[in-house]
Amino acid sequence: MTGDTDNPLRALTLAQLRRRTSMKWRTYPEDVLPLWVAEMDVPLAGPVVRAVTEAMERGDTGYPSGTAYAEALAGFAGERWRWDGLAVERTAIVPDVMLGVVEMLKLVTGPGDPVIVNPPVYPPFYAFVTHLDRRVTEAPLGPDLRLDLAALEDVFRRCARGGGRAAYLLCSPHNPTGTVHTADELTAVAALAERYGVRVVADEIHAPLVTPGVRFVPYLSVPGAERGLSLMSASKGWNLAGLKAALAVAGPGAAADLARMPEEVGHGPSHVGVLAHTAALRDGTAWLDALLAGLDDNRRLLTALLAERLPGVVHRAGEATFLAWLDCRALGLGDDPAETFLGRGRVAVNSGLPFGTGGAGHVRLNFGTAPEVIEEAVRRMAAVLS
C-alpha cells in the first residue's frame, strides 16, 4: 500500500495488475492493454483497506444497517461541493447506482413510459431502461458535447403530449465525455422538467472525480429540482466497483416517492461495501486528491500524445471522470475503430456504437492507469495506421 498522498496511478506495475481477477484484466489475453471498462489501476485508499480488514477480523459480514454512509456522503457534499442540502432522512441505500436508477424509475414511471437520455451516453442506460419495459427516447448532446437545451425541451414537449409519466435520466458528470454540467444548465433542466411534468433521475456516480478547480454542482442543489432523485456512490471515485453499495437521494418534493421504495431493496447492498464507501467518503479525501492530481496529469499527457501521434483524432478533454471520448472518424477505420485497435494494435478500448446516437466512429478510452501504459497504448494505436 502506498501513502494516501502519493499518486496511486504510479503505484502498481503491469505484472501486479495482471494478477487481478476482475473483468478489466481477465477479459482479454495478456498481450492486450486493457483501457476499457471503468476500473482504475490503483491500490485502495488506506482508510478503505483498514475498514474492510477490521470488518473481516470482527466477522462483521452481515446485513447493512444504519445511516453512517448517508452521513458520510452529506459531510463530503458539504465540504467538497458546499452543499448542505443532502438530508440523511431523504436517503436510502441501494445495491449500486444502476440498480438504484431502476428502482427510482419504477417509482416515477410506468411500463411503456419514456425515459429520456443524452447520447452518446453510458450504454447500460439503454439496457436497464429497456429491460425495465420503459422506452428510451434520445435527446442528443450538442456538437460541443454539452446539453442541448433546445433539443431537450423539444423531447420533453413531445413526451408530455404523448401522455404517461416521462423521466429524464441525467448523467452528471457525463459519461463518456467528462462534461461537467454548470449550475445554469442544471437550473434550466429543472425548469424544463417542471414545465413539462418530467421527473429527473440523476446518475452522479462520477461526482467525486472532477478536475481540480472545476465545480461539480449536485442536481438537487439547484432551484426547481425539489422533485428530483439522485444516485450517488463512492464506487468510481475510490475504485470500489466490487464492493457494492450506493445511495438514493431525494429532493424535498420527492421524499414521498423514495418512501415508497420496497424495504427489501435495502437488503441488496453489501454491508462490507457500505463500510468501505463510508470510510472512503469520511477519511479518504487525501487519497482522492492525490488521485485527481494524477488523473489531471494523465489527461494532459493523453492530449499531448494524441496531438503528436494521432493528430486525426478529435479529443475534447473533459473536466471529470477518468474516461476520454475520442472521435476517430478521420482515421478511416469505419464505424467501430475499437475493433481495429484491438485486433491490430492489441489495445482494448470501448466501442462508441453502444453509446447511442453520435457513437459511430468513436471510442472511449480509460486513462485511469499508469502514464507509461497510456504512452504504450497510444503508440500501439498509432502503429495501426502505419
DRENVO-462650 format. One record per residue: x, y, z of N, C-alpha, C in turn. Coordinates in steps of 0.1 Angstrom, whole numbers, plus 5000, padded with zeros to 4 digits. Layout:
XYZXYZXYZ;...
***
This chain:
500849885000500050005000500950125000;500550224992501350354991500650445001;501450555004500850665012499650725006;498750785014497550835008497750975001;498951025001499151154994500051124982;500450994979501250964967500250944956;500750964944499950934932499650794930;498450744933498150604932498250544919;498150624908498250574894499650534891;500650564899502050524897502550414906;501550354913501950264924502150124920;501450084909501449934906502049914892;502749804891503349764878502349684870;502649664857501849584849501749434854;502849394859502949254864501949244876;501949344885501049334896499549344892;499349424882497949444877497449314871;498349244864497849124857497549014866;497849024879497448924889495948954893;495349064889493949094893493048994885;491948964891490948874885489648934881;489649074881488449144877488249144862;487149194858486749204843487849274835;488349384840489249464832490449374828;490949304837492249234835492049084830;490949034830490748894826489948874813;489448974807488548964795489448934783;490648994782491448984770492748914774;493448864763494748794765495748894771;496848834776497848914783498649014774;498548994761499249084752498449214749;497249224754496349334752496449434764;496649564761496549664771495049694773;494549674785493049704787492849844792;492249924783491950064787490450084784;489649994789488250004785487350014797;486849914804485849914814486350014826;485450074833485750174843486250124856;487350064855488150024867489450104866;489950154877491250224877492350124882;493550154877494750074881495450134893;494850124904495350184917495150094928;496050104939495750034951494650114959;494050054968492950114975493550214986;492650314988492950414999493150345012;494150385020494350325033493150315042;492350415043491150405052490150305048;490050275035489250175030489750035033;491050015031491649895034491449855049;491649965058491549935072490149905076;489149975070487749945073487349805070;487749765058487449625053488149525061;489449545064490249445071489649435086;489349545092488749535105487449465106;486649485095485349415094485549265093;486549225085486949075084487349025097;488149095104488649045117487549035128;486549125127485449115136484449005131;484548955119483448875113482248955111;482449085107481249175106480849175091;480149065087479849045073478349015072;477549075080476049055080475349155070;474149195074473349285065473649435069;473549525059473749665062472749725072;473249825079472349885089472850035091;471850115095472250255099472350355088;472750475092472850585083474250645081;475250565086476650615085477050655071;476750575061477050605047476450745043;475150765046474550885042475151005049;475450985062476151095070477451125064;478251025060479551055054479351125041;478451085033478151155020477751295022;476851325032476451455035477651545039;478551485047479751565052480651595040;480851495031481651515019481051615010;479751615008479051704999479151855005;479051865018479251995024480652055023;481651965025483052005024483452025010;483051935001483651934987482852024978;481552024979480652094969479952214976;480152234988479552344996477952334995;477552204996476152174995475652115008;474852185016474352135029472952085028;472452065016471052015014470851865013;471851795015471751645015471251595028;469951575029469251535042469351385043;469951345054470151195056468751125056;467751195062466451135062465751115049;466351175038465851155025466851075016;467450975022468350885015467950745018;468450655009468250515011469350435004;469850335011470950255004470350164994;471050154983470650064972471849984968;471649874960472749784957473949854949;473649934939474550004932473850114924;474550204917473950314911472950274900;473250184892472350144881471050074886;471249984896470049924902469250024910;469950124915469250234922468450314911;469050334900468350404889467050334885;467150204884465950114881464850134891;465250134904464250144915463650284914;464450394912463850524911462950534899;463250484888462450484876461150414878;461150304886459950234889459050324898;459550404906458750494914458050604907;458650654896458150774889457650754875;457750634870457250594856456550464857;455850434846455250304844455650234832;455250104830455650034818455250114805;456250114796455950184783456250334783;456450384795456750534796458150564790;458250694786459550734780460550764791;461850734788462950774797463950844787;464250964790465051044781466451044785;467351024775468851014777469551104767;470751144770471551234762472751154756;472551094744473651024738474651124732;475951084730476450954735476450944750;476050824755475950814770476150674774;476450654786476850524792475850414787;476350304781475450204774474450144783;474750114796473750054805472450134806;472550264803471250344803470250284794;470750234782469850174772469350034777;470349954782469949814785469049814797;469349884808468549874820467149934818;467050044811465750104808464950014800;465549954789464749864781464249744788;465149684797464749564805463749594815;463549724818462549774828461249794821;461149774807459949794799459649934799;460650024798460450164795461050194781;460750304776461050334762462150444762;463350414757464450504756464150614746;464250734749464050844740465250934740;465850964729467151034728466951184726;467751264734467951404732469451424731;470051414719471551404719472251534724;473451514729474251634732474551714720;474851844722475151934711476551904706;476951964695478251944689479451974698;479152064708480152094718480251994730;479451884728479351774738478751824752;477951934751477251984763475751954760;474951974771473551954770472952054760;472152004751471452084741470052114746;469952224753468652254760467452274751;467652324738466552334729466152194725;467052104722466651964719466051894730;466451924742465851864754464451914756;464252044754462852094755461952034745;462452014733461651954722461151814726;462151734731461851594735460851594747;461151684757460251694769458751724764;458651824755457351864750456651744743;457351674735456751554728456351454737;457151424748456851324757455551364765;455451494768454351544776453051524768;453151554755451951534746451551384745;452551304746452251154745451551094756;451451164767450751104779451751014787;451250954797452150874805453050954815;453950894821454850964830456250954825;456851064821458151074815459251094826;460451034824461551064833462751104824;463651174830464851214823466051164831;466851074825467951004832469151094828;469551174838470651274836471951204841;472951214832474351164836475151284840;475551294852476251414857477251384868;478551404865479251444852478951334841;479051384829478651294818479651194814;479251074813480050954808479450924794;480250934783481750924783482551054781;481851174780482551294775483351364786;483051334799483651404810483151544812;481951574806481351714807480851734821;481151844827480551884840479551994837;478251964840477152054838477252174848;476952284843477052404851475752424859;475852514869474652544877473552604868;473952694858472952744849472252644841;473052544835472552444827471552354835;471952324847471052234856469852304860;469952434863468752514867467852514855;468352534843467452534831466852394829;467552284832466952154831465852134841;466052184853464952174864463752254860;463952374854462752454849462052374838;462752324829462052244818461352124823;461952054833461351934838460051974845;460052084853458852124859457752164850;458152234839457252294829456452174822;457252064819456651964811456251834819;456451844833456051734841456951614840;458251634837459251524836459951514849;460051384854460851364866462351334863;463251404870464651384868465251284878;465951194872466751094880468251114876;469051164885470451194881471451084886;472151034876473250944880474551034882;474951044894476051134898477251054903;477450934898478450844903479850894901;480150984891481451034888481651164895;480751214904480851344910482151364918;482751274925483951304932485151324922;485051294909486151294900486251414891;486051534896486151654888487551704889;488051764878489351824877489551924888;490751934894490952044904490652184898;489952254905489552394901488152394894;487552284891486252274884485252244895;484052304894483052284904481952184899;481752084907480651994905479452054912;478352054905477052104910476051994912;475751944924474751844925473351884920;472751804912471451844906470451884917;470351824928469351854938469651984945;470852044942471152174948470652294940;470152274928469752394920468352424922;467952554920466552594922465652514913;464552474918463552404909463652254909;464752194915465052054914464451974926;463552034933463051974946462351834943;461851814931461251684929462151584922;463451614922464451524916464851414925;465551314919466151204926467551184921;468451144930469851134926470351004931;471350944924472050824928473550864929;474150834941475550874944476250754950;477550754948478350634953479850674954;480550614962482050624962482750534953;481950454945482450344937483450394927;483150494919484150534908485250614914;484950704924486050794929487150714936;486750604943487750524951487950384945;487450354933487650224927487050114935;485850124938485150024947484049944940;484149924927483049864920482749724925;483749654931483449524936482949514950;482749634956482249644970480949724968;479849654966478549714961477849794972;477649914969476750004977476650134971;475450194972475150324966474050394975;473850514972472750584980471850654970;470550634972469550714965469250834974;469150954968468951084975467751144969;466751194977465551254972465651404975;465151484966464851624969463651634978;463351754984462251764994460951724987;460751754974459451714968459351574963;460451494965460451354961460551264973;460551314985460651234997459551124998;458351154994457251054994457450944984;458050984973458350884963459450784968;460550834974461550754979461050664990;460150714998459550635009458750515004;458350524992457650404986458550294981;459850314981460750214976460650094985;460449974980460349854988461449834998;461149795010462149785020463249685017;462849575009463849475006464949524997;464749634990465849684981467049714990;466849765002467949795011468749675016;468249555013468949435017470049395006;469949464995470849424984472249474985;472549594990473949634992474749545001;476049544998476949465007477249555019;477149485031477449555043478949595043;479749515039481249545038481449665028;480649655017480649765008480249905014;479249895022478750025029479950075038;480549985045481650025054482750085046;483150025034484150075026483850215020;482650225015482250355009482250465020;481750435032481650525043483050575047;484050485047485450515051486050605040;485750575027486250655016485850795017;484550815019483950955019484351025032;484550955043484851025055486351045057;487150955053488550955057489450945044;488950935032489750905021489951025012;489851155017489951265008491351295004;492351265012493751295009494151204997;493651074998493950984987493251034974;492051074975491251124964491951244957;492451334965493151454960494451414952;495151314958496351264950495951204937;494851124937494351064925493951174915;493251274919492751374910493951444903;494951474911496151534905496851444895;496851314898497451214889496551204876;495251204878494351204866494551324857;494751434864494851564856496151554848;497251504854498451484847498251384835;497551274837497251184826496451244815;495451324819494651394809495451474800;496351554806497251634797498151554789;498751444795499551354788498851294775;497651244778496951184767496651294756;496251414759496051514749497251544741;498451554748499751574741500051464732;499951334737500351224729499451204716;498151234718497251224706497551334696;497851454700498251554691499551524683;500451454690501751424684501651294675;500951194680501051064674499751034665;498651084669497351054663496551184660;497251274652496551414651495251404644;494851294638493551284631492451264642;492851234654491751204664491351344670;490051364671489551484678489251444692;489851524701489651494716489451624723;488251634729487951754738488151694752;489251734758489451684772488351724781;487751624788486651654798487251714811;486251754819486651814832486351724843;486051594840485751504851485851364845;485851264854485951114851487451084847;487650954845488950914840488850854826;487850904819487450854806487650954795;488150924784488351014773487450964761;486751054754485951024743486651074730;487050984722487851014711487150994698;487151104690486451104677487551054666;487350934662488350874653487850864638;486850944635486250934622487150964610;488151054613489051094602490150994600;490150884608491250784606490950684596;489650684591489350584581489150444586;488750424598488650294604487250244606;486250324599484850284599484150314612;482950254614482150294625482650234638;483550134638483950074650485450064651;486150174652487650174653488150094664;487350074675487849994686488249854682;487449804672487749664667489149664661;489549764653490849764647491949784658;491749874667492749904678492949774686;491949694688492149564695492849464686;492249444674492749334666494249354661;494549484657495849514651496749584661;496249654671497049724680497249664694;496349564696496249494710496049594721;495149694718494749784729493149774729;492649744741491249734743490649874748;489849934739489050054743487650014740;486750094746485250074743484850124730;484150044723483450084710482450194713;482450294704481450404706480050364703;479850254695478550224690477450204701;477750134712476750114722476350244730;477050354727476750474735475650554728;475050504717473950564711474250654700;473350744696473550834685474750924688;475650934678476851004680478050924683;477850794685478850704689479650644678;479150634666479850574655481150644652;482150564650483450624647484250674659;483650654671484350704683484750584692;485650604701485950514711486050584725;485850504736486150554749487350494755;488250574760489550524765489650564780;490050464788490150474802491650514805;491850634810493250684813493550674828;492750604835492950584850494050474852;495150494847496250394847497650464848;498750394847500050454848500350534835;501050644836501450714824502150634813;502950534818503650454808502750364800;501650324806500650244799499950334789;499650454792498950544783499950564771;501250594774502150614763502250494754;502350374759502450254751501150224743;499950254749498750244742498650334730;498950454732498850554720499850514710;501050464714502050414704501450304696;500850204702500250094695499050144686;498250234691497150274683497650354671;498650434672499250504661499850404651;500450294656501050204647500050134638;498850124642497750064634497650134621;497950264620497750344608498950344599;500050294604501250294595501350184586;
***
